[in-house]
Amino acid sequence: MVKFKFIKSVLFLLVLLLISGCSEQKNNSKIPENIEEVKLDYILKNQSKYTDTLVVLNGIYAVPCGASCCPNEFSLKDGINSIKVSMAINTVLPKIAISKPVRVFGTLKATAQSPYILAEVVEER
């Protein structure tokens, strides 16, 4: 009888973990409406103004390297400009076809070479 209760308890916990989602990956919630949309060209010309700031960008989804080597990164292209987009920890990049228009919400990060966006939300438009 004790063995049955133990097995029943373990099964209950496993089902509970599966239902609640044991990993904490965000499911790409909505982009906040109070964040102003900025053109990529303007951000690249004014990097210091936007570094470590939340931004919303529109552009075209492009894979920077082979699709299999960078599952959480892509390039966002807007005209002749492009910027690398990396997904934030515990955030899942939705499946998007190459050359589809997307909207990105994230933080502009500066590096010695070039800036990139640490994305919290990516939406196909």
Backbone torsions as a table, in degrees:
resi	resn	phi	psi	omega
1	MET	NA	-40.8	179.3
2	VAL	-65.8	-40.1	179.2
3	LYS	-61.6	-40.8	179.2
4	PHE	-64.4	-42.2	179.0
5	LYS	-64.6	-39.2	178.8
6	PHE	-63.8	-47.9	-180.0
7	ILE	-62.7	-41.9	178.9
8	LYS	-62.5	-40.6	179.2
9	SER	-65.3	-42.4	179.9
10	VAL	-64.7	-44.3	178.2
11	LEU	-62.4	-40.3	178.1
12	PHE	-61.2	-44.5	179.5
13	LEU	-64.2	-40.2	178.2
14	LEU	-63.3	-44.1	178.4
15	VAL	-63.9	-41.3	179.2
16	LEU	-61.6	-43.0	177.8
17	LEU	-64.0	-40.7	179.2
18	LEU	-65.3	-40.4	-179.0
19	ILE	-70.0	-42.9	-176.4
20	SER	-78.5	-16.6	-179.2
21	GLY	81.8	92.1	-174.5
22	CYS	-65.8	-25.6	174.7
23	SER	-88.6	155.3	-176.2
24	GLU	-102.4	36.5	-179.7
25	GLN	-74.6	129.4	178.3
26	LYS	-71.6	151.7	-177.7
27	ASN	-103.9	38.4	179.0
28	ASN	47.8	75.8	179.4
29	SER	-69.0	-176.9	-177.6
30	LYS	-70.5	153.4	174.9
31	ILE	-78.5	129.6	179.8
32	PRO	-59.1	140.4	-178.2
33	GLU	-79.0	-17.4	-176.5
34	ASN	-86.2	1.3	178.1
35	ILE	-95.4	125.0	-177.9
36	GLU	-71.3	136.7	176.0
37	GLU	-77.9	134.3	-177.2
38	VAL	-125.6	142.0	176.9
39	LYS	-72.5	140.2	179.7
40	LEU	-58.2	-41.0	179.7
41	ASP	-57.6	-43.2	-179.4
42	TYR	-67.3	-40.4	178.4
43	ILE	-63.5	-43.5	-178.6
44	LEU	-66.4	-31.5	178.4
45	LYS	-79.4	-21.7	-176.5
46	ASN	-127.1	48.7	-174.5
47	GLN	-56.4	-42.8	-175.9
48	SER	-63.5	-30.7	179.5
49	LYS	-69.4	-32.0	-173.9
50	TYR	-105.3	-5.8	-179.6
51	THR	-59.7	132.6	-178.3
52	ASP	63.0	28.3	179.0
53	THR	-118.2	142.7	175.4
54	LEU	-72.3	132.5	-179.3
55	VAL	-136.0	159.8	172.2
56	VAL	-122.1	127.5	-178.7
57	LEU	-127.2	147.2	171.5
58	ASN	-112.0	147.9	177.9
59	GLY	-178.6	-164.1	-178.8
60	ILE	-110.3	134.3	179.5
61	TYR	-74.8	124.9	177.7
62	ALA	-139.5	139.4	179.5
63	VAL	-86.5	124.8	-176.4
64	PRO	-72.5	-26.0	178.5
65	CYS	-143.7	-168.8	179.4
66	GLY	-54.6	141.0	-175.5
67	ALA	-56.9	-27.0	-176.8
68	SER	-83.2	-18.1	-174.0
69	CYS	-93.1	-17.0	-177.3
70	CYS	-132.1	69.9	-173.6
71	PRO	-66.9	-21.1	-178.8
72	ASN	-117.1	22.6	178.4
73	GLU	-137.5	151.2	173.0
74	PHE	-157.8	169.9	174.3
75	SER	-101.2	138.5	173.6
76	LEU	-104.3	120.2	-178.6
77	LYS	-109.7	138.8	176.4
78	ASP	-141.1	99.8	-175.3
79	GLY	68.2	-127.2	179.7
80	ILE	-87.6	-8.1	-177.9
81	ASN	-94.2	151.0	173.0
82	SER	-147.3	157.0	178.8
83	ILE	-144.6	144.8	177.5
84	LYS	-75.6	138.1	176.6
85	VAL	-120.9	123.4	175.5
86	SER	-113.5	138.2	179.6
87	MET	-77.3	140.3	177.2
88	ALA	-64.4	157.5	178.6
89	ILE	-57.8	139.6	-179.9
90	ASN	66.5	19.7	176.6
91	THR	-118.2	133.0	-175.6
92	VAL	-99.2	132.4	174.4
93	LEU	-79.4	120.8	179.0
94	PRO	-67.5	158.4	177.8
95	LYS	-73.5	120.1	-178.2
96	ILE	-132.9	135.9	178.5
97	ALA	-74.7	145.9	178.3
98	ILE	-59.3	141.8	178.6
99	SER	75.9	11.5	176.3
100	LYS	-86.1	145.1	175.6
101	PRO	-70.6	137.9	179.9
102	VAL	-134.7	162.5	174.2
103	ARG	-123.8	131.0	-175.2
104	VAL	-120.9	134.9	174.5
105	PHE	-119.6	121.8	180.0
106	GLY	-174.3	-170.3	-176.8
107	THR	-106.8	132.3	175.6
108	LEU	-76.8	125.8	178.7
109	LYS	-115.4	140.7	179.8
110	ALA	-103.5	141.1	172.8
111	THR	-129.2	173.6	179.1
112	ALA	-65.1	-29.5	-176.9
113	GLN	-90.5	-57.5	-178.1
114	SER	-160.5	156.5	179.7
115	PRO	-75.4	163.7	173.9
116	TYR	-147.7	165.7	178.6
117	ILE	-105.6	128.6	171.8
118	LEU	-94.5	98.8	-168.5
119	ALA	-83.7	138.6	173.5
120	GLU	-101.7	-32.9	-179.1
121	VAL	-140.5	135.1	172.3
122	VAL	-129.4	124.9	-179.9
123	GLU	-120.8	136.3	171.8
124	GLU	-78.4	137.5	-177.4
125	ARG	-96.7	NA	NA
